[in-house]
Amino acid sequence: MTTPSETTGTATQKRFIAGAVCPACQVMDGIRMWEVDSVPHRDCVHCGYNDTLNAEGNSIPSEVPTRVNTSGLQAPKPKAVGQALQFFPNPKLKKKD
């Protein structure tokens, strides 16, 4: 299997960033950075954290799943069908006058 970087003849070079602290596991000197199509990416070799950076170097946050943005992705729950019940009084528990 070939990746786009292998087909052009240049391999993506991942470089360690000295003094960088992982935002997830707080370990120093475990962050690698590389670029794919001029978009910077980074990951942690210790915990596997990864993200993509924008032009200013800020992390592009992924959308946090909430009730609003995940309800459209889920199939609607079937409505519960109610059934009427009728209770008959127990003649043995009848009050004596």
CORVENRA-V501233 format. One record per run of one state. SS is the DSSP state (helix for helix, strand for strand, loop for the rest). FROM is the first residue (numbers start at 1). LEN is the number of residues. If there is no record, write none. Layout:
BEGIN
<<SS FROM LEN> <SS FROM LEN>>
END
This chain:
BEGIN
<<loop 1 3> <helix 4 4> <loop 8 7> <strand 15 2> <loop 17 4> <strand 21 1> <loop 22 6> <strand 28 1> <loop 29 2> <strand 31 6> <loop 37 2> <strand 39 6> <loop 45 5> <strand 50 4> <loop 54 5> <strand 59 1> <loop 60 7> <helix 67 4> <loop 71 20> <helix 91 3> <loop 94 4>>
END
